[in-house]
């Protein structure tokens, strides 16, 4: 599946700190429990990538621009 292909899979996403000082991104869907732990610096890099992707989507006329 490519990043640009829509999916009918619904998932819950949780993001927060762990007791070990990591940032956890937790994805849960039918049959899937996926915890991903990142160092705080890695989490900041991911946040920057999400912001850049949001800006690029906005520039392409995403749903919030209609």
PDBQT receptor file of N, H, CA, C and O in Angstrom, charges set to zero:
ATOM      1  N   UNK A   1       0.857  -1.180   0.000  1.00  0.00    +0.000 N 
ATOM      2  CA  UNK A   1       0.000   0.000   0.000  1.00  0.00    +0.000 C 
ATOM      3  C   UNK A   1       0.895   1.233   0.000  1.00  0.00    +0.000 C 
ATOM      4  O   UNK A   1       1.833   1.328   0.792  1.00  0.00    +0.000 OA
ATOM      5  N   UNK A   2       0.604   2.167  -0.882  1.00  0.00    +0.000 N 
ATOM      6  H   UNK A   2      -0.158   2.090  -1.525  1.00  0.00    +0.000 HD
ATOM      7  CA  UNK A   2       1.400   3.397  -0.912  1.00  0.00    +0.000 C 
ATOM      8  C   UNK A   2       0.832   4.404   0.079  1.00  0.00    +0.000 C 
ATOM      9  O   UNK A   2      -0.307   4.276   0.527  1.00  0.00    +0.000 OA
ATOM     10  N   UNK A   3       1.629   5.393   0.410  1.00  0.00    +0.000 N 
ATOM     11  H   UNK A   3       2.554   5.497   0.045  1.00  0.00    +0.000 HD
ATOM     12  CA  UNK A   3       1.210   6.403   1.384  1.00  0.00    +0.000 C 
ATOM     13  C   UNK A   3       0.052   7.247   0.855  1.00  0.00    +0.000 C 
ATOM     14  O   UNK A   3      -0.677   7.854   1.639  1.00  0.00    +0.000 OA
ATOM     15  N   UNK A   4      -0.122   7.289  -0.456  1.00  0.00    +0.000 N 
ATOM     16  H   UNK A   4       0.471   6.795  -1.093  1.00  0.00    +0.000 HD
ATOM     17  CA  UNK A   4      -1.147   8.142  -1.052  1.00  0.00    +0.000 C 
ATOM     18  C   UNK A   4      -2.439   7.383  -1.355  1.00  0.00    +0.000 C 
ATOM     19  O   UNK A   4      -3.365   7.953  -1.931  1.00  0.00    +0.000 OA
ATOM     20  N   UNK A   5      -2.512   6.113  -0.978  1.00  0.00    +0.000 N 
ATOM     21  H   UNK A   5      -1.759   5.650  -0.510  1.00  0.00    +0.000 HD
ATOM     22  CA  UNK A   5      -3.704   5.309  -1.246  1.00  0.00    +0.000 C 
ATOM     23  C   UNK A   5      -4.607   5.303  -0.018  1.00  0.00    +0.000 C 
ATOM     24  O   UNK A   5      -4.141   5.076   1.098  1.00  0.00    +0.000 OA
ATOM     25  N   UNK A   6      -5.900   5.555  -0.225  1.00  0.00    +0.000 N 
ATOM     26  H   UNK A   6      -6.278   5.740  -1.132  1.00  0.00    +0.000 HD
ATOM     27  CA  UNK A   6      -6.852   5.546   0.876  1.00  0.00    +0.000 C 
ATOM     28  C   UNK A   6      -7.078   4.124   1.370  1.00  0.00    +0.000 C 
ATOM     29  O   UNK A   6      -6.925   3.157   0.624  1.00  0.00    +0.000 OA
ATOM     30  N   UNK A   7      -7.440   4.020   2.629  1.00  0.00    +0.000 N 
ATOM     31  H   UNK A   7      -7.564   4.805   3.235  1.00  0.00    +0.000 HD
ATOM     32  CA  UNK A   7      -7.678   2.729   3.256  1.00  0.00    +0.000 C 
ATOM     33  C   UNK A   7      -9.003   2.770   3.996  1.00  0.00    +0.000 C 
ATOM     34  O   UNK A   7      -9.446   3.831   4.436  1.00  0.00    +0.000 OA
ATOM     35  N   UNK A   8      -9.622   1.632   4.127  1.00  0.00    +0.000 N 
ATOM     36  H   UNK A   8      -9.262   0.770   3.769  1.00  0.00    +0.000 HD
ATOM     37  CA  UNK A   8     -10.863   1.530   4.890  1.00  0.00    +0.000 C 
ATOM     38  C   UNK A   8     -10.592   1.067   6.318  1.00  0.00    +0.000 C 
ATOM     39  O   UNK A   8     -11.532   0.840   7.080  1.00  0.00    +0.000 OA
ATOM     40  N   UNK A   9      -9.339   0.925   6.685  1.00  0.00    +0.000 N 
ATOM     41  H   UNK A   9      -8.575   1.109   6.066  1.00  0.00    +0.000 HD
ATOM     42  CA  UNK A   9      -8.978   0.500   8.033  1.00  0.00    +0.000 C 
ATOM     43  C   UNK A   9      -9.081   1.689   8.978  1.00  0.00    +0.000 C 
ATOM     44  O   UNK A   9      -8.510   2.750   8.725  1.00  0.00    +0.000 OA
ATOM     45  N   UNK A  10      -9.805   1.501  10.055  1.00  0.00    +0.000 N 
ATOM     46  H   UNK A  10     -10.269   0.639  10.261  1.00  0.00    +0.000 HD
ATOM     47  CA  UNK A  10      -9.911   2.531  11.089  1.00  0.00    +0.000 C 
ATOM     48  C   UNK A  10      -8.979   2.154  12.236  1.00  0.00    +0.000 C 
ATOM     49  O   UNK A  10      -8.876   0.985  12.608  1.00  0.00    +0.000 OA
ATOM     50  N   UNK A  11      -8.309   3.150  12.787  1.00  0.00    +0.000 N 
ATOM     51  H   UNK A  11      -8.393   4.100  12.485  1.00  0.00    +0.000 HD
ATOM     52  CA  UNK A  11      -7.377   2.883  13.881  1.00  0.00    +0.000 C 
ATOM     53  C   UNK A  11      -7.432   4.009  14.896  1.00  0.00    +0.000 C 
ATOM     54  O   UNK A  11      -7.785   5.143  14.572  1.00  0.00    +0.000 OA
ATOM     55  N   UNK A  12      -7.080   3.682  16.118  1.00  0.00    +0.000 N 
ATOM     56  H   UNK A  12      -6.793   2.761  16.382  1.00  0.00    +0.000 HD
ATOM     57  CA  UNK A  12      -6.938   4.671  17.181  1.00  0.00    +0.000 C 
ATOM     58  C   UNK A  12      -5.460   4.989  17.324  1.00  0.00    +0.000 C 
ATOM     59  O   UNK A  12      -4.613   4.104  17.201  1.00  0.00    +0.000 OA
ATOM     60  N   UNK A  13      -5.154   6.248  17.582  1.00  0.00    +0.000 N 
ATOM     61  H   UNK A  13      -5.842   6.967  17.682  1.00  0.00    +0.000 HD
ATOM     62  CA  UNK A  13      -3.778   6.701  17.734  1.00  0.00    +0.000 C 
ATOM     63  C   UNK A  13      -3.653   7.413  19.062  1.00  0.00    +0.000 C 
ATOM     64  O   UNK A  13      -4.426   8.321  19.369  1.00  0.00    +0.000 OA
ATOM     65  N   UNK A  14      -2.672   6.996  19.850  1.00  0.00    +0.000 N 
ATOM     66  H   UNK A  14      -2.044   6.258  19.600  1.00  0.00    +0.000 HD
ATOM     67  CA  UNK A  14      -2.378   7.662  21.111  1.00  0.00    +0.000 C 
ATOM     68  C   UNK A  14      -0.905   8.038  21.110  1.00  0.00    +0.000 C 
ATOM     69  O   UNK A  14      -0.062   7.288  20.618  1.00  0.00    +0.000 OA
ATOM     70  N   UNK A  15      -0.603   9.210  21.666  1.00  0.00    +0.000 N 
ATOM     71  H   UNK A  15      -1.288   9.819  22.065  1.00  0.00    +0.000 HD
ATOM     72  CA  UNK A  15       0.782   9.678  21.749  1.00  0.00    +0.000 C 
ATOM     73  C   UNK A  15       1.001  10.208  23.155  1.00  0.00    +0.000 C 
ATOM     74  O   UNK A  15       0.192  10.981  23.668  1.00  0.00    +0.000 OA
ATOM     75  N   UNK A  16       2.099   9.791  23.778  1.00  0.00    +0.000 N 
ATOM     76  H   UNK A  16       2.756   9.163  23.361  1.00  0.00    +0.000 HD
ATOM     77  CA  UNK A  16       2.391  10.290  25.118  1.00  0.00    +0.000 C 
ATOM     78  C   UNK A  16       3.735   9.802  25.613  1.00  0.00    +0.000 C 
ATOM     79  O   UNK A  16       4.386   8.975  24.975  1.00  0.00    +0.000 OA
ATOM     80  N   UNK A  17       4.145  10.328  26.771  1.00  0.00    +0.000 N 
ATOM     81  H   UNK A  17       3.616  11.000  27.290  1.00  0.00    +0.000 HD
ATOM     82  CA  UNK A  17       5.424   9.923  27.344  1.00  0.00    +0.000 C 
ATOM     83  C   UNK A  17       5.304   8.589  28.081  1.00  0.00    +0.000 C 
ATOM     84  O   UNK A  17       4.238   8.244  28.591  1.00  0.00    +0.000 OA
ATOM     85  N   UNK A  18       6.398   7.852  28.131  1.00  0.00    +0.000 N 
ATOM     86  H   UNK A  18       7.264   8.132  27.717  1.00  0.00    +0.000 HD
ATOM     87  CA  UNK A  18       6.448   6.620  28.912  1.00  0.00    +0.000 C 
ATOM     88  C   UNK A  18       7.177   6.888  30.222  1.00  0.00    +0.000 C 
ATOM     89  O   UNK A  18       7.800   7.937  30.389  1.00  0.00    +0.000 OA
ATOM     90  N   UNK A  19       7.101   5.952  31.135  1.00  0.00    +0.000 N 
ATOM     91  H   UNK A  19       6.596   5.100  30.999  1.00  0.00    +0.000 HD
ATOM     92  CA  UNK A  19       7.810   6.088  32.412  1.00  0.00    +0.000 C 
ATOM     93  C   UNK A  19       9.314   5.978  32.236  1.00  0.00    +0.000 C 
ATOM     94  O   UNK A  19      10.071   6.310  33.149  1.00  0.00    +0.000 OA
ATOM     95  N   UNK A  20       9.756   5.515  31.075  1.00  0.00    +0.000 N 
ATOM     96  H   UNK A  20       9.141   5.245  30.333  1.00  0.00    +0.000 HD
ATOM     97  CA  UNK A  20      11.191   5.370  30.798  1.00  0.00    +0.000 C 
ATOM     98  C   UNK A  20      11.765   6.582  30.061  1.00  0.00    +0.000 C 
ATOM     99  O   UNK A  20      12.910   6.547  29.611  1.00  0.00    +0.000 OA
ATOM    100  N   UNK A  21      10.978   7.650  29.936  1.00  0.00    +0.000 N 
ATOM    101  H   UNK A  21      10.048   7.679  30.301  1.00  0.00    +0.000 HD
ATOM    102  CA  UNK A  21      11.467   8.861  29.288  1.00  0.00    +0.000 C 
ATOM    103  C   UNK A  21      11.438   8.833  27.774  1.00  0.00    +0.000 C 
ATOM    104  O   UNK A  21      12.117   9.624  27.120  1.00  0.00    +0.000 OA
ATOM    105  N   UNK A  22      10.667   7.938  27.224  1.00  0.00    +0.000 N 
ATOM    106  H   UNK A  22      10.116   7.295  27.756  1.00  0.00    +0.000 HD
ATOM    107  CA  UNK A  22      10.522   7.846  25.773  1.00  0.00    +0.000 C 
ATOM    108  C   UNK A  22       9.179   8.473  25.386  1.00  0.00    +0.000 C 
ATOM    109  O   UNK A  22       8.330   8.727  26.240  1.00  0.00    +0.000 OA
ATOM    110  N   UNK A  23       9.010   8.712  24.108  1.00  0.00    +0.000 N 
ATOM    111  H   UNK A  23       9.700   8.506  23.415  1.00  0.00    +0.000 HD
ATOM    112  CA  UNK A  23       7.714   9.146  23.577  1.00  0.00    +0.000 C 
ATOM    113  C   UNK A  23       7.141   7.946  22.840  1.00  0.00    +0.000 C 
ATOM    114  O   UNK A  23       7.783   7.381  21.954  1.00  0.00    +0.000 OA
ATOM    115  N   UNK A  24       5.927   7.565  23.215  1.00  0.00    +0.000 N 
ATOM    116  H   UNK A  24       5.405   8.025  23.934  1.00  0.00    +0.000 HD
ATOM    117  CA  UNK A  24       5.296   6.405  22.585  1.00  0.00    +0.000 C 
ATOM    118  C   UNK A  24       4.185   6.865  21.654  1.00  0.00    +0.000 C 
ATOM    119  O   UNK A  24       3.328   7.668  22.025  1.00  0.00    +0.000 OA
ATOM    120  N   UNK A  25       4.221   6.334  20.436  1.00  0.00    +0.000 N 
ATOM    121  H   UNK A  25       4.917   5.682  20.136  1.00  0.00    +0.000 HD
ATOM    122  CA  UNK A  25       3.114   6.439  19.493  1.00  0.00    +0.000 C 
ATOM    123  C   UNK A  25       2.497   5.050  19.465  1.00  0.00    +0.000 C 
ATOM    124  O   UNK A  25       3.156   4.069  19.121  1.00  0.00    +0.000 OA
ATOM    125  N   UNK A  26       1.225   4.982  19.833  1.00  0.00    +0.000 N 
ATOM    126  H   UNK A  26       0.689   5.779  20.113  1.00  0.00    +0.000 HD
ATOM    127  CA  UNK A  26       0.550   3.690  19.956  1.00  0.00    +0.000 C 
ATOM    128  C   UNK A  26      -0.609   3.655  18.968  1.00  0.00    +0.000 C 
ATOM    129  O   UNK A  26      -1.500   4.503  19.004  1.00  0.00    +0.000 OA
ATOM    130  N   UNK A  27      -0.581   2.659  18.086  1.00  0.00    +0.000 N 
ATOM    131  H   UNK A  27       0.143   1.970  18.058  1.00  0.00    +0.000 HD
ATOM    132  CA  UNK A  27      -1.627   2.494  17.077  1.00  0.00    +0.000 C 
ATOM    133  C   UNK A  27      -2.372   1.201  17.382  1.00  0.00    +0.000 C 
ATOM    134  O   UNK A  27      -1.769   0.143  17.564  1.00  0.00    +0.000 OA
ATOM    135  N   UNK A  28      -3.691   1.311  17.434  1.00  0.00    +0.000 N 
ATOM    136  H   UNK A  28      -4.181   2.170  17.286  1.00  0.00    +0.000 HD
ATOM    137  CA  UNK A  28      -4.512   0.136  17.703  1.00  0.00    +0.000 C 
ATOM    138  C   UNK A  28      -5.625   0.064  16.654  1.00  0.00    +0.000 C 
ATOM    139  O   UNK A  28      -6.358   1.029  16.434  1.00  0.00    +0.000 OA
ATOM    140  N   UNK A  29      -5.730  -1.082  16.025  1.00  0.00    +0.000 N 
ATOM    141  H   UNK A  29      -5.134  -1.865  16.204  1.00  0.00    +0.000 HD
ATOM    142  CA  UNK A  29      -6.786  -1.335  15.047  1.00  0.00    +0.000 C 
ATOM    143  C   UNK A  29      -7.206  -2.789  15.214  1.00  0.00    +0.000 C 
ATOM    144  O   UNK A  29      -6.629  -3.514  16.024  1.00  0.00    +0.000 OA
ATOM    145  N   UNK A  30      -8.190  -3.210  14.463  1.00  0.00    +0.000 N 
ATOM    146  H   UNK A  30      -8.658  -2.621  13.805  1.00  0.00    +0.000 HD
ATOM    147  CA  UNK A  30      -8.649  -4.590  14.573  1.00  0.00    +0.000 C 
ATOM    148  C   UNK A  30      -7.485  -5.541  14.301  1.00  0.00    +0.000 C 
ATOM    149  O   UNK A  30      -6.952  -5.585  13.192  1.00  0.00    +0.000 OA
ATOM    150  N   UNK A  31      -7.102  -6.294  15.320  1.00  0.00    +0.000 N 
ATOM    151  H   UNK A  31      -7.535  -6.257  16.221  1.00  0.00    +0.000 HD
ATOM    152  CA  UNK A  31      -6.012  -7.261  15.178  1.00  0.00    +0.000 C 
ATOM    153  C   UNK A  31      -4.622  -6.668  15.245  1.00  0.00    +0.000 C 
ATOM    154  O   UNK A  31      -3.643  -7.381  15.020  1.00  0.00    +0.000 OA
ATOM    155  N   UNK A  32      -4.503  -5.370  15.550  1.00  0.00    +0.000 N 
ATOM    156  H   UNK A  32      -5.298  -4.792  15.732  1.00  0.00    +0.000 HD
ATOM    157  CA  UNK A  32      -3.189  -4.718  15.574  1.00  0.00    +0.000 C 
ATOM    158  C   UNK A  32      -3.032  -3.905  16.845  1.00  0.00    +0.000 C 
ATOM    159  O   UNK A  32      -3.880  -3.072  17.163  1.00  0.00    +0.000 OA
ATOM    160  N   UNK A  33      -1.960  -4.142  17.567  1.00  0.00    +0.000 N 
ATOM    161  H   UNK A  33      -1.271  -4.819  17.309  1.00  0.00    +0.000 HD
ATOM    162  CA  UNK A  33      -1.532  -3.310  18.686  1.00  0.00    +0.000 C 
ATOM    163  C   UNK A  33      -0.074  -2.985  18.411  1.00  0.00    +0.000 C 
ATOM    164  O   UNK A  33       0.787  -3.860  18.503  1.00  0.00    +0.000 OA
ATOM    165  N   UNK A  34       0.209  -1.734  18.075  1.00  0.00    +0.000 N 
ATOM    166  H   UNK A  34      -0.490  -1.023  18.001  1.00  0.00    +0.000 HD
ATOM    167  CA  UNK A  34       1.552  -1.370  17.648  1.00  0.00    +0.000 C 
ATOM    168  C   UNK A  34       2.107  -0.212  18.478  1.00  0.00    +0.000 C 
ATOM    169  O   UNK A  34       1.844   0.952  18.172  1.00  0.00    +0.000 OA
ATOM    170  N   UNK A  35       2.881  -0.528  19.537  1.00  0.00    +0.000 N 
ATOM    171  H   UNK A  35       3.094  -1.473  19.785  1.00  0.00    +0.000 HD
ATOM    172  CA  UNK A  35       3.541   0.534  20.287  1.00  0.00    +0.000 C 
ATOM    173  C   UNK A  35       4.900   0.836  19.647  1.00  0.00    +0.000 C 
ATOM    174  O   UNK A  35       5.674  -0.074  19.351  1.00  0.00    +0.000 OA
ATOM    175  N   UNK A  36       5.175   2.114  19.443  1.00  0.00    +0.000 N 
ATOM    176  H   UNK A  36       4.547   2.854  19.684  1.00  0.00    +0.000 HD
ATOM    177  CA  UNK A  36       6.466   2.532  18.880  1.00  0.00    +0.000 C 
ATOM    178  C   UNK A  36       7.061   3.579  19.813  1.00  0.00    +0.000 C 
ATOM    179  O   UNK A  36       6.464   4.633  20.033  1.00  0.00    +0.000 OA
ATOM    180  N   UNK A  37       8.232   3.287  20.359  1.00  0.00    +0.000 N 
ATOM    181  H   UNK A  37       8.717   2.431  20.180  1.00  0.00    +0.000 HD
ATOM    182  CA  UNK A  37       8.888   4.190  21.293  1.00  0.00    +0.000 C 
ATOM    183  C   UNK A  37      10.034   4.929  20.614  1.00  0.00    +0.000 C 
ATOM    184  O   UNK A  37      10.793   4.353  19.835  1.00  0.00    +0.000 OA
ATOM    185  N   UNK A  38      10.142   6.229  20.931  1.00  0.00    +0.000 N 
ATOM    186  H   UNK A  38       9.525   6.696  21.565  1.00  0.00    +0.000 HD
ATOM    187  CA  UNK A  38      11.164   7.081  20.324  1.00  0.00    +0.000 C 
ATOM    188  C   UNK A  38      11.838   7.919  21.393  1.00  0.00    +0.000 C 
ATOM    189  O   UNK A  38      11.214   8.312  22.378  1.00  0.00    +0.000 OA
ATOM    190  N   UNK A  39      13.121   8.188  21.188  1.00  0.00    +0.000 N 
ATOM    191  H   UNK A  39      13.629   7.868  20.388  1.00  0.00    +0.000 HD
ATOM    192  CA  UNK A  39      13.817   9.155  22.022  1.00  0.00    +0.000 C 
ATOM    193  C   UNK A  39      13.139  10.507  21.797  1.00  0.00    +0.000 C 
ATOM    194  O   UNK A  39      12.602  10.744  20.715  1.00  0.00    +0.000 OA
ATOM    195  N   UNK A  40      13.151  11.398  22.790  1.00  0.00    +0.000 N 
ATOM    196  H   UNK A  40      13.588  11.205  23.669  1.00  0.00    +0.000 HD
ATOM    197  CA  UNK A  40      12.500  12.702  22.605  1.00  0.00    +0.000 C 
ATOM    198  C   UNK A  40      12.975  13.451  21.350  1.00  0.00    +0.000 C 
ATOM    199  O   UNK A  40      12.173  14.095  20.675  1.00  0.00    +0.000 OA
ATOM    200  N   UNK A  41      14.261  13.368  21.041  1.00  0.00    +0.000 N 
ATOM    201  H   UNK A  41      14.912  12.844  21.590  1.00  0.00    +0.000 HD
ATOM    202  CA  UNK A  41      14.773  14.058  19.844  1.00  0.00    +0.000 C 
ATOM    203  C   UNK A  41      14.178  13.468  18.570  1.00  0.00    +0.000 C 
ATOM    204  O   UNK A  41      13.853  14.197  17.633  1.00  0.00    +0.000 OA
ATOM    205  N   UNK A  42      14.037  12.133  18.540  1.00  0.00    +0.000 N 
ATOM    206  H   UNK A  42      14.301  11.541  19.301  1.00  0.00    +0.000 HD
ATOM    207  CA  UNK A  42      13.417  11.482  17.382  1.00  0.00    +0.000 C 
ATOM    208  C   UNK A  42      11.959  11.909  17.252  1.00  0.00    +0.000 C 
ATOM    209  O   UNK A  42      11.470  12.148  16.148  1.00  0.00    +0.000 OA
ATOM    210  N   UNK A  43      11.269  12.004  18.390  1.00  0.00    +0.000 N 
ATOM    211  H   UNK A  43      11.667  11.810  19.287  1.00  0.00    +0.000 HD
ATOM    212  CA  UNK A  43       9.864  12.422  18.372  1.00  0.00    +0.000 C 
ATOM    213  C   UNK A  43       9.734  13.842  17.829  1.00  0.00    +0.000 C 
ATOM    214  O   UNK A  43       8.793  14.142  17.094  1.00  0.00    +0.000 OA
ATOM    215  N   UNK A  44      10.669  14.712  18.186  1.00  0.00    +0.000 N 
ATOM    216  H   UNK A  44      11.434  14.469  18.783  1.00  0.00    +0.000 HD
ATOM    217  CA  UNK A  44      10.644  16.078  17.655  1.00  0.00    +0.000 C 
ATOM    218  C   UNK A  44      10.863  16.073  16.147  1.00  0.00    +0.000 C 
ATOM    219  O   UNK A  44      10.231  16.847  15.428  1.00  0.00    +0.000 OA
ATOM    220  N   UNK A  45      11.752  15.210  15.662  1.00  0.00    +0.000 N 
ATOM    221  H   UNK A  45      12.265  14.581  16.246  1.00  0.00    +0.000 HD
ATOM    222  CA  UNK A  45      11.964  15.085  14.212  1.00  0.00    +0.000 C 
ATOM    223  C   UNK A  45      10.688  14.614  13.519  1.00  0.00    +0.000 C 
ATOM    224  O   UNK A  45      10.332  15.121  12.455  1.00  0.00    +0.000 OA
ATOM    225  N   UNK A  46      10.005  13.647  14.119  1.00  0.00    +0.000 N 
ATOM    226  H   UNK A  46      10.294  13.235  14.983  1.00  0.00    +0.000 HD
ATOM    227  CA  UNK A  46       8.746  13.146  13.559  1.00  0.00    +0.000 C 
ATOM    228  C   UNK A  46       7.703  14.259  13.528  1.00  0.00    +0.000 C 
ATOM    229  O   UNK A  46       6.976  14.409  12.547  1.00  0.00    +0.000 OA
ATOM    230  N   UNK A  47       7.633  15.040  14.610  1.00  0.00    +0.000 N 
ATOM    231  H   UNK A  47       8.224  14.918  15.407  1.00  0.00    +0.000 HD
ATOM    232  CA  UNK A  47       6.684  16.155  14.662  1.00  0.00    +0.000 C 
ATOM    233  C   UNK A  47       6.962  17.159  13.545  1.00  0.00    +0.000 C 
ATOM    234  O   UNK A  47       6.029  17.680  12.934  1.00  0.00    +0.000 OA
ATOM    235  N   UNK A  48       8.235  17.433  13.277  1.00  0.00    +0.000 N 
ATOM    236  H   UNK A  48       8.993  17.010  13.773  1.00  0.00    +0.000 HD
ATOM    237  CA  UNK A  48       8.590  18.349  12.185  1.00  0.00    +0.000 C 
ATOM    238  C   UNK A  48       8.154  17.778  10.838  1.00  0.00    +0.000 C 
ATOM    239  O   UNK A  48       7.671  18.512   9.977  1.00  0.00    +0.000 OA
ATOM    240  N   UNK A  49       8.326  16.463  10.657  1.00  0.00    +0.000 N 
ATOM    241  H   UNK A  49       8.719  15.867  11.357  1.00  0.00    +0.000 HD
ATOM    242  CA  UNK A  49       7.897  15.825   9.403  1.00  0.00    +0.000 C 
ATOM    243  C   UNK A  49       6.383  15.909   9.238  1.00  0.00    +0.000 C 
ATOM    244  O   UNK A  49       5.891  16.129   8.131  1.00  0.00    +0.000 OA
ATOM    245  N   UNK A  50       5.644  15.737  10.328  1.00  0.00    +0.000 N 
ATOM    246  H   UNK A  50       6.044  15.559  11.227  1.00  0.00    +0.000 HD
ATOM    247  CA  UNK A  50       4.183  15.847  10.269  1.00  0.00    +0.000 C 
ATOM    248  C   UNK A  50       3.780  17.274   9.913  1.00  0.00    +0.000 C 
ATOM    249  O   UNK A  50       2.884  17.475   9.093  1.00  0.00    +0.000 OA
ATOM    250  N   UNK A  51       4.425  18.259  10.514  1.00  0.00    +0.000 N 
ATOM    251  H   UNK A  51       5.153  18.096  11.180  1.00  0.00    +0.000 HD
ATOM    252  CA  UNK A  51       4.117  19.663  10.189  1.00  0.00    +0.000 C 
ATOM    253  C   UNK A  51       4.414  19.965   8.716  1.00  0.00    +0.000 C 
ATOM    254  O   UNK A  51       3.632  20.642   8.049  1.00  0.00    +0.000 OA
ATOM    255  N   UNK A  52       5.543  19.462   8.214  1.00  0.00    +0.000 N 
ATOM    256  H   UNK A  52       6.178  18.912   8.756  1.00  0.00    +0.000 HD
ATOM    257  CA  UNK A  52       5.903  19.688   6.810  1.00  0.00    +0.000 C 
ATOM    258  C   UNK A  52       4.896  19.021   5.881  1.00  0.00    +0.000 C 
ATOM    259  O   UNK A  52       4.522  19.597   4.859  1.00  0.00    +0.000 OA
ATOM    260  N   UNK A  53       4.453  17.818   6.224  1.00  0.00    +0.000 N 
ATOM    261  H   UNK A  53       4.756  17.351   7.054  1.00  0.00    +0.000 HD
ATOM    262  CA  UNK A  53       3.461  17.123   5.406  1.00  0.00    +0.000 C 
ATOM    263  C   UNK A  53       2.130  17.865   5.425  1.00  0.00    +0.000 C 
ATOM    264  O   UNK A  53       1.451  17.954   4.402  1.00  0.00    +0.000 OA
ATOM    265  N   UNK A  54       1.756  18.399   6.594  1.00  0.00    +0.000 N 
ATOM    266  H   UNK A  54       2.308  18.327   7.424  1.00  0.00    +0.000 HD
ATOM    267  CA  UNK A  54       0.509  19.165   6.691  1.00  0.00    +0.000 C 
ATOM    268  C   UNK A  54       0.588  20.422   5.830  1.00  0.00    +0.000 C 
ATOM    269  O   UNK A  54      -0.382  20.776   5.161  1.00  0.00    +0.000 OA
ATOM    270  N   UNK A  55       1.726  21.092   5.842  1.00  0.00    +0.000 N 
ATOM    271  H   UNK A  55       2.515  20.804   6.386  1.00  0.00    +0.000 HD
ATOM    272  CA  UNK A  55       1.898  22.286   5.016  1.00  0.00    +0.000 C 
ATOM    273  C   UNK A  55       1.820  21.933   3.531  1.00  0.00    +0.000 C 
ATOM    274  O   UNK A  55       1.209  22.660   2.748  1.00  0.00    +0.000 OA
ATOM    275  N   UNK A  56       2.438  20.819   3.147  1.00  0.00    +0.000 N 
ATOM    276  H   UNK A  56       2.934  20.228   3.783  1.00  0.00    +0.000 HD
ATOM    277  CA  UNK A  56       2.408  20.393   1.740  1.00  0.00    +0.000 C 
ATOM    278  C   UNK A  56       0.980  20.024   1.324  1.00  0.00    +0.000 C 
ATOM    279  O   UNK A  56       0.550  20.354   0.219  1.00  0.00    +0.000 OA
ATOM    280  N   UNK A  57       0.248  19.341   2.210  1.00  0.00    +0.000 N 
ATOM    281  H   UNK A  57       0.598  19.074   3.108  1.00  0.00    +0.000 HD
ATOM    282  CA  UNK A  57      -1.139  18.983   1.897  1.00  0.00    +0.000 C 
ATOM    283  C   UNK A  57      -1.999  20.227   1.769  1.00  0.00    +0.000 C 
ATOM    284  O   UNK A  57      -2.850  20.317   0.885  1.00  0.00    +0.000 OA
ATOM    285  N   UNK A  58      -1.768  21.197   2.669  1.00  0.00    +0.000 N 
ATOM    286  H   UNK A  58      -1.075  21.123   3.387  1.00  0.00    +0.000 HD
ATOM    287  CA  UNK A  58      -2.515  22.455   2.613  1.00  0.00    +0.000 C 
ATOM    288  C   UNK A  58      -2.235  23.168   1.286  1.00  0.00    +0.000 C 
ATOM    289  O   UNK A  58      -3.151  23.712   0.670  1.00  0.00    +0.000 OA
ATOM    290  N   UNK A  59      -0.989  23.166   0.853  1.00  0.00    +0.000 N 
ATOM    291  H   UNK A  59      -0.245  22.723   1.354  1.00  0.00    +0.000 HD
ATOM    292  CA  UNK A  59      -0.608  23.814  -0.399  1.00  0.00    +0.000 C 
ATOM    293  C   UNK A  59      -1.266  23.148  -1.612  1.00  0.00    +0.000 C 
ATOM    294  O   UNK A  59      -1.500  23.796  -2.632  1.00  0.00    +0.000 OA
ATOM    295  N   UNK A  60      -1.560  21.860  -1.495  1.00  0.00    +0.000 N 
ATOM    296  H   UNK A  60      -1.370  21.333  -0.666  1.00  0.00    +0.000 HD
ATOM    297  CA  UNK A  60      -2.218  21.137  -2.586  1.00  0.00    +0.000 C 
ATOM    298  C   UNK A  60      -3.739  21.281  -2.553  1.00  0.00    +0.000 C 
ATOM    299  O   UNK A  60      -4.446  20.692  -3.371  1.00  0.00    +0.000 OA
ATOM    300  N   UNK A  61      -4.227  22.062  -1.611  1.00  0.00    +0.000 N 
ATOM    301  H   UNK A  61      -3.652  22.541  -0.947  1.00  0.00    +0.000 HD
ATOM    302  CA  UNK A  61      -5.681  22.270  -1.529  1.00  0.00    +0.000 C 
ATOM    303  C   UNK A  61      -6.388  21.166  -0.783  1.00  0.00    +0.000 C 
ATOM    304  O   UNK A  61      -7.424  20.679  -1.234  1.00  0.00    +0.000 OA
ATOM    305  N   UNK A  62      -5.843  20.760   0.357  1.00  0.00    +0.000 N 
ATOM    306  H   UNK A  62      -5.001  21.156   0.723  1.00  0.00    +0.000 HD
ATOM    307  CA  UNK A  62      -6.451  19.723   1.177  1.00  0.00    +0.000 C 
ATOM    308  C   UNK A  62      -7.856  20.076   1.604  1.00  0.00    +0.000 C 
ATOM    309  O   UNK A  62      -8.306  21.196   1.363  1.00  0.00    +0.000 OA
ATOM    310  N   UNK A  63      -8.571  19.139   2.239  1.00  0.00    +0.000 N 
ATOM    311  H   UNK A  63      -8.206  18.229   2.435  1.00  0.00    +0.000 HD
ATOM    312  CA  UNK A  63      -9.989  19.336   2.601  1.00  0.00    +0.000 C 
ATOM    313  C   UNK A  63     -10.252  20.590   3.415  1.00  0.00    +0.000 C 
ATOM    314  O   UNK A  63     -11.333  21.167   3.290  1.00  0.00    +0.000 OA
ATOM    315  N   UNK A  64      -9.320  21.040   4.239  1.00  0.00    +0.000 N 
ATOM    316  H   UNK A  64      -8.442  20.572   4.340  1.00  0.00    +0.000 HD
ATOM    317  CA  UNK A  64      -9.587  22.236   5.036  1.00  0.00    +0.000 C 
ATOM    318  C   UNK A  64      -9.508  23.520   4.213  1.00  0.00    +0.000 C 
ATOM    319  O   UNK A  64      -9.858  24.591   4.708  1.00  0.00    +0.000 OA
ATOM    320  N   UNK A  65      -9.056  23.425   2.974  1.00  0.00    +0.000 N 
ATOM    321  H   UNK A  65      -8.771  22.555   2.572  1.00  0.00    +0.000 HD
ATOM    322  CA  UNK A  65      -8.957  24.598   2.096  1.00  0.00    +0.000 C 
ATOM    323  C   UNK A  65     -10.152  24.741   1.163  1.00  0.00    +0.000 C 
ATOM    324  O   UNK A  65     -10.202  25.682   0.371  1.00  0.00    +0.000 OA
ATOM    325  N   UNK A  66     -11.092  23.850   1.237  1.00  0.00    +0.000 N 
ATOM    326  H   UNK A  66     -11.052  23.085   1.880  1.00  0.00    +0.000 HD
ATOM    327  CA  UNK A  66     -12.225  23.894   0.293  1.00  0.00    +0.000 C 
ATOM    328  C   UNK A  66     -13.329  24.744   0.807  1.00  0.00    +0.000 C 
ATOM    329  O   UNK A  66     -14.355  24.892   0.143  1.00  0.00    +0.000 OA
TER     330      UNK A  66
